[in-house]
Amino acid sequence: MTARYLTHKKAKITLILLIYLVMILLSACTPTPTPTPTQTPEPTIDKASLLAATQTPTERPTATPTLATLGSAGNPIIVGFILTPEDTDAISASQDITFLIAQNTGFTVENAIYPDFQSMSTAAINGDVHLFWLGPLEYVYLHQQNSANAVLVTNQLGVYAYGVQFMANAQRGFGSFFDANTNQSVGDPIAALQQFSGTRPCFLESTSLPGYIVPLGLLTNASTPTLEPVFTYSYNAMIRALYIQGICDFGVSYALTGDPRNSSDILLNIPEAQDEVKIIWQSEGIIPNINLSAHPQIPLDILFRLQEGILDLSNTPEGLPLLSTALNYDVEALKTIDDTFYNPFRTAIMQLEIDLSTVLDQQVEQ
């Protein structure tokens, strides 16, 4: 029993070993699964850094050079004159004037010569000229362009602004609103002008301030329509037309700076015209003489020194004669003004609604 038992146990152990061996062999034959490779995470991109790296490096801004102070050697004050190359004496006088202004103010001052108003107007609008001499229509135009402010006005023949007068033959029957003893108008100017309603005027020419534009503006302001005018192209011809009658009913001319009835031609050839041709009405001084204007960008402290320095010219023996030569215009004195000095002139022509640039172009063509 013992031997059988031992034999059975040995067989059992052998079987167990065999099963264990088979299991080991099976394990060895089963393929080991290949591990899935771990993915390397993509690197995080700094977009700001990438943009900065791809951009062309920005150049450092170049500093804008500072403009020299106005009136210094590097930025002189420019004074403009309208003169032709043939005006050699006037050009020389303009150089002397700028030299005197420089002496009186301590600024560096230079003259600039322009052949016509159009070229100087362009320079003024562009700020290339600082001081310039202008007639009344020229000033009003450039002031509208914000390129001119009135500083000084010239005195000629005793006045700083002149007027206009309306004349007619005494036989025409117009009532006179003028006192020859005081050389002043009396009564209602509207009533004086409305006498001319429906009559024919003698005007000088279409671009003349005292001989056409201002009188027409005054008539328009007085609601006084007239017939088609006759243009005489000279004041002597106008006085002759009024004297002989039949050509026009009334005429207009400058006033306060003289009287065309007193010209040498009229006094010599038809002296009776002084009595036959009467002044019906005369305006006050509403047409300013030539002025000195300044560009609005000039600093006020510099402008004040320039103004005083130019006024001092009238106190020197050579100042006013040089200015008269440079302007081709008899200058007896200077005085300070501002833009309000032009209000009566603007009022006189406002209703006409004229194109100033066109009128100024026409004046150049003539």
C-alpha positions as CSV (number, residue, x, y, z in Angstrom):
1,M,0.0,0.0,0.0
2,T,2.9,2.2,0.8
3,A,4.6,1.4,-2.4
4,R,1.5,2.0,-4.4
5,Y,0.9,5.2,-2.6
6,L,4.4,6.4,-3.4
7,T,4.2,5.4,-7.0
8,H,0.9,7.4,-7.3
9,K,2.3,10.5,-5.6
10,K,5.3,10.4,-7.8
11,A,3.2,10.2,-10.9
12,K,1.1,13.2,-9.6
13,I,4.2,15.3,-9.0
14,T,5.5,14.5,-12.4
15,L,2.1,15.5,-14.0
16,I,2.2,18.8,-12.1
17,L,5.7,19.5,-13.3
18,L,4.7,18.7,-16.8
19,I,1.7,21.1,-16.7
20,Y,4.0,23.8,-15.3
21,L,6.6,23.3,-18.0
22,V,3.9,23.5,-20.7
23,M,2.7,26.8,-19.2
24,I,6.2,28.2,-19.3
25,L,6.6,27.2,-22.9
26,L,3.3,28.8,-23.9
27,S,4.3,32.0,-22.1
28,A,7.5,32.1,-24.0
29,C,5.8,31.7,-27.4
30,T,3.2,34.5,-26.9
31,P,4.5,37.7,-28.5
32,T,5.0,40.6,-26.2
33,P,2.8,43.6,-27.2
34,T,4.8,46.5,-28.6
35,P,4.2,49.5,-26.4
36,T,2.6,52.5,-28.2
37,P,5.3,55.2,-28.5
38,T,4.5,58.2,-26.4
39,Q,4.0,61.3,-28.7
40,T,6.3,64.2,-28.1
41,P,4.1,67.3,-27.5
42,E,4.4,70.1,-30.1
43,P,6.3,73.1,-28.8
44,T,4.1,76.1,-27.9
45,I,4.7,79.0,-30.4
46,D,4.9,82.6,-29.0
47,K,3.2,84.4,-31.8
48,A,4.4,87.8,-30.7
49,S,8.0,86.6,-30.7
50,L,7.5,85.0,-34.1
51,L,6.0,88.3,-35.5
52,A,8.8,90.3,-34.0
53,A,11.4,87.9,-35.5
54,T,10.0,88.1,-39.0
55,Q,9.5,91.9,-39.1
56,T,12.2,94.2,-40.6
57,P,13.7,96.1,-37.7
58,T,12.1,99.6,-37.4
59,E,14.5,102.4,-38.1
60,R,14.7,105.1,-35.5
61,P,12.9,108.3,-36.5
62,T,15.0,111.1,-37.8
63,A,14.6,114.2,-35.7
64,T,13.0,117.1,-37.7
65,P,15.4,120.1,-37.7
66,T,14.1,123.1,-35.7
67,L,13.5,126.1,-37.9
68,A,15.5,129.1,-37.0
69,T,13.7,131.9,-35.2
70,L,11.9,134.3,-37.6
71,G,14.1,137.4,-38.1
72,S,17.4,135.5,-37.6
73,A,20.0,135.0,-40.3
74,G,18.7,131.5,-40.9
75,N,15.0,132.6,-41.3
76,P,14.9,136.3,-42.5
77,I,11.8,138.4,-42.6
78,I,10.7,138.8,-46.3
79,V,9.2,142.1,-47.4
80,G,7.4,141.8,-50.8
81,F,7.1,144.5,-53.5
82,I,5.2,144.3,-56.8
83,L,7.7,145.6,-59.3
84,T,8.7,144.8,-62.9
85,P,12.4,144.2,-63.8
86,E,12.4,147.6,-65.6
87,D,11.7,149.4,-62.2
88,T,15.4,149.5,-61.4
89,D,15.1,152.6,-59.1
90,A,12.2,151.1,-57.2
91,I,14.0,147.8,-56.8
92,S,17.0,149.6,-55.4
93,A,14.8,151.7,-53.1
94,S,13.1,148.5,-51.8
95,Q,16.6,147.1,-50.9
96,D,17.4,150.3,-49.0
97,I,14.0,150.1,-47.2
98,T,14.7,146.6,-45.9
99,F,18.1,147.7,-44.8
100,L,16.6,150.5,-42.7
101,I,14.0,148.2,-41.3
102,A,16.7,145.8,-40.2
103,Q,18.6,148.7,-38.6
104,N,15.5,149.8,-36.7
105,T,14.5,146.4,-35.5
106,G,17.6,144.3,-35.2
107,F,16.0,141.6,-37.4
108,T,17.5,140.1,-40.6
109,V,15.2,141.5,-43.3
110,E,15.3,140.9,-47.1
111,N,13.2,142.2,-50.0
112,A,11.4,140.0,-52.5
113,I,10.3,141.4,-55.9
114,Y,7.2,140.0,-57.6
115,P,6.2,140.9,-61.1
116,D,2.5,141.0,-60.4
117,F,-0.1,140.5,-57.7
118,Q,-0.8,136.9,-58.7
119,S,2.7,135.8,-57.9
120,M,2.9,137.7,-54.7
121,S,-0.6,136.4,-53.7
122,T,0.7,132.8,-54.2
123,A,3.7,133.5,-52.0
124,A,1.5,135.1,-49.3
125,I,-0.9,132.2,-49.2
126,N,2.0,129.7,-49.0
127,G,3.6,131.8,-46.2
128,D,6.7,132.6,-48.2
129,V,6.5,136.3,-47.7
130,H,5.9,138.0,-44.3
131,L,5.1,141.7,-45.1
132,F,3.7,143.1,-48.4
133,W,2.2,146.2,-49.8
134,L,-1.4,145.9,-51.1
135,G,-4.2,148.0,-52.7
136,P,-7.7,147.8,-51.2
137,L,-9.1,145.0,-53.4
138,E,-5.9,143.0,-53.1
139,Y,-6.0,143.3,-49.4
140,V,-9.7,142.3,-49.1
141,Y,-9.0,139.2,-51.3
142,L,-5.9,138.0,-49.3
143,H,-7.7,138.7,-46.0
144,Q,-10.5,136.4,-47.2
145,Q,-7.8,133.7,-47.8
146,N,-6.5,134.1,-44.2
147,S,-3.2,135.3,-45.6
148,A,-3.1,139.1,-44.7
149,N,-3.8,141.4,-41.8
150,A,-3.7,145.2,-42.2
151,V,-0.8,146.8,-40.2
152,L,-0.1,150.3,-41.7
153,V,-1.8,152.5,-44.2
154,T,-0.1,155.2,-46.4
155,N,-1.2,158.9,-46.5
156,Q,-1.4,160.4,-50.0
157,L,-2.4,163.9,-50.7
158,G,-3.4,164.4,-47.1
159,V,-5.8,161.5,-46.7
160,Y,-5.5,157.8,-45.7
161,A,-8.6,156.9,-47.6
162,Y,-10.3,158.8,-50.5
163,G,-13.9,159.0,-51.7
164,V,-16.1,159.3,-54.8
165,Q,-18.2,162.1,-56.1
166,F,-21.3,162.1,-58.3
167,M,-21.5,164.9,-60.9
168,A,-24.0,166.2,-63.4
169,N,-24.6,169.2,-65.6
170,A,-26.4,171.9,-63.7
171,Q,-29.0,172.1,-66.5
172,R,-29.9,168.5,-65.9
173,G,-31.9,169.6,-62.8
174,F,-30.6,167.2,-60.1
175,G,-30.8,168.6,-56.6
176,S,-27.4,169.1,-55.0
177,F,-26.6,167.5,-51.6
178,F,-23.1,169.0,-51.5
179,D,-21.8,172.2,-49.8
180,A,-19.0,173.6,-51.9
181,N,-17.9,175.9,-49.1
182,T,-17.3,173.1,-46.6
183,N,-16.5,170.5,-49.2
184,Q,-18.9,168.1,-47.5
185,S,-22.1,166.5,-48.4
186,V,-25.3,167.4,-46.6
187,G,-28.7,165.8,-46.2
188,D,-29.8,162.2,-46.9
189,P,-27.3,160.3,-49.1
190,I,-30.0,157.8,-50.1
191,A,-32.2,160.6,-51.4
192,A,-29.2,162.1,-53.2
193,L,-28.4,158.9,-55.0
194,Q,-32.0,157.8,-55.8
195,Q,-32.3,160.9,-58.1
196,F,-30.2,158.9,-60.6
197,S,-32.7,156.0,-60.8
198,G,-33.4,155.2,-64.5
199,T,-30.7,157.5,-65.8
200,R,-27.5,156.8,-67.7
201,P,-24.1,157.0,-66.0
202,C,-20.7,157.8,-67.3
203,F,-18.2,155.5,-65.7
204,L,-14.5,155.4,-66.2
205,E,-13.8,151.6,-66.8
206,S,-15.0,148.4,-65.4
207,T,-12.0,147.8,-63.1
208,S,-11.7,151.3,-61.6
209,L,-12.6,151.5,-57.9
210,P,-13.6,155.2,-57.8
211,G,-14.7,155.3,-61.4
212,Y,-17.0,152.3,-61.4
213,I,-16.9,149.6,-58.7
214,V,-17.5,151.8,-55.6
215,P,-20.1,154.1,-57.2
216,L,-22.0,151.1,-58.6
217,G,-22.0,149.6,-55.1
218,L,-23.3,152.8,-53.5
219,L,-26.1,153.0,-56.1
220,T,-26.9,149.3,-55.5
221,N,-27.0,149.8,-51.7
222,A,-29.4,152.8,-52.3
223,S,-31.7,150.6,-54.5
224,T,-31.1,152.8,-57.5
225,P,-31.1,151.0,-60.9
226,T,-29.5,152.8,-63.8
227,L,-29.3,152.4,-67.6
228,E,-26.4,150.8,-69.4
229,P,-23.3,152.9,-68.7
230,V,-21.0,154.7,-71.0
231,F,-17.3,154.1,-70.3
232,T,-15.2,157.1,-71.0
233,Y,-11.7,155.7,-70.1
234,S,-10.5,159.1,-68.9
235,Y,-11.9,161.6,-66.4
236,N,-11.3,164.5,-68.8
237,A,-13.5,162.7,-71.4
238,M,-16.1,162.2,-68.6
239,I,-16.2,165.9,-67.8
240,R,-16.5,166.8,-71.5
241,A,-19.4,164.4,-71.9
242,L,-21.2,165.9,-68.9
243,Y,-20.4,169.4,-70.2
244,I,-21.8,168.9,-73.7
245,Q,-24.7,166.7,-72.5
246,G,-26.6,164.0,-74.5
247,I,-24.1,161.2,-73.8
248,C,-24.9,160.4,-70.2
249,D,-26.9,162.0,-67.3
250,F,-24.3,161.8,-64.5
251,G,-20.7,160.8,-64.0
252,V,-18.5,159.6,-61.1
253,S,-14.9,160.2,-60.1
254,Y,-12.5,160.1,-57.2
255,A,-12.9,162.7,-54.4
256,L,-11.0,164.2,-51.5
257,T,-7.6,163.7,-53.3
258,G,-8.5,166.2,-56.0
259,D,-11.1,167.0,-58.6
260,P,-11.0,166.1,-62.3
261,R,-12.8,169.3,-63.1
262,N,-9.5,171.1,-62.1
263,S,-7.2,169.2,-64.5
264,S,-5.0,171.3,-66.8
265,D,-6.9,170.1,-69.9
266,I,-10.3,171.1,-68.6
267,L,-9.0,174.5,-67.2
268,L,-7.3,175.3,-70.5
269,N,-9.9,174.1,-73.0
270,I,-13.3,174.3,-71.3
271,P,-13.0,176.4,-68.1
272,E,-16.7,176.9,-68.0
273,A,-17.1,173.2,-67.1
274,Q,-16.2,174.1,-63.5
275,D,-19.4,176.0,-63.2
276,E,-21.6,173.9,-65.5
277,V,-20.6,170.5,-64.1
278,K,-21.8,170.4,-60.4
279,I,-21.1,167.9,-57.6
280,I,-24.4,166.4,-56.6
281,W,-23.1,164.2,-53.7
282,Q,-19.7,163.2,-52.3
283,S,-18.8,160.3,-50.1
284,E,-16.5,160.2,-47.2
285,G,-13.1,158.5,-47.5
286,I,-14.1,154.9,-48.0
287,I,-11.4,153.6,-50.4
288,P,-8.2,153.0,-48.4
289,N,-4.8,153.9,-49.8
290,I,-2.0,151.3,-50.2
291,N,-1.4,149.4,-47.0
292,L,1.3,147.3,-45.5
293,S,-0.1,143.9,-44.6
294,A,1.4,141.1,-42.5
295,H,1.0,137.3,-42.7
296,P,-1.1,136.1,-39.8
297,Q,1.5,133.6,-38.7
298,I,4.0,136.3,-37.6
299,P,4.3,136.2,-33.8
300,L,2.8,139.3,-32.3
301,D,6.0,140.4,-30.5
302,I,7.9,140.3,-33.8
303,L,5.1,142.1,-35.6
304,F,5.0,144.9,-33.1
305,R,8.7,145.5,-33.4
306,L,8.4,145.5,-37.2
307,Q,5.5,147.9,-37.1
308,E,7.4,150.3,-34.9
309,G,10.5,150.0,-37.0
310,I,8.7,150.8,-40.2
311,L,6.8,153.7,-38.6
312,D,10.2,155.2,-37.6
313,L,11.0,155.5,-41.3
314,S,8.7,158.5,-41.5
315,N,11.0,160.2,-39.0
316,T,14.1,159.9,-41.2
317,P,14.9,162.2,-44.1
318,E,15.3,159.3,-46.5
319,G,12.5,157.0,-45.2
320,L,9.4,158.4,-47.0
321,P,11.1,159.3,-50.3
322,L,12.6,155.8,-50.5
323,L,9.1,154.3,-49.8
324,S,7.5,156.5,-52.4
325,T,10.1,155.4,-55.0
326,A,9.7,151.7,-54.1
327,L,5.9,151.8,-54.3
328,N,5.7,154.2,-57.3
329,Y,3.2,156.0,-55.1
330,D,3.5,159.4,-53.2
331,V,3.7,158.5,-49.5
332,E,3.4,161.5,-47.1
333,A,2.9,159.6,-43.9
334,L,2.1,156.2,-42.3
335,K,-0.3,155.3,-39.5
336,T,-1.3,152.1,-37.7
337,I,-4.6,150.4,-38.7
338,D,-6.3,147.1,-38.3
339,D,-8.8,145.2,-40.5
340,T,-11.8,147.3,-39.3
341,F,-10.4,150.2,-41.3
342,Y,-11.8,148.3,-44.4
343,N,-15.3,148.0,-43.2
344,P,-16.7,151.0,-45.0
345,F,-15.1,149.8,-48.2
346,R,-16.5,146.3,-47.8
347,T,-20.0,147.8,-47.1
348,A,-19.8,149.9,-50.3
349,I,-19.1,146.9,-52.6
350,M,-20.7,144.0,-50.7
351,Q,-24.0,144.0,-52.6
352,L,-22.2,143.7,-55.9
353,E,-21.0,140.2,-55.0
354,I,-18.0,140.6,-57.3
355,D,-15.4,137.9,-57.9
356,L,-12.3,139.6,-56.5
357,S,-9.9,137.2,-58.2
358,T,-11.5,137.9,-61.6
359,V,-11.3,141.7,-61.2
360,L,-7.7,141.5,-60.0
361,D,-6.9,139.4,-63.1
362,Q,-8.5,141.9,-65.3
363,Q,-6.5,144.7,-63.7
364,V,-3.3,142.9,-64.6
365,E,-4.3,142.3,-68.2
366,Q,-4.8,146.0,-68.6
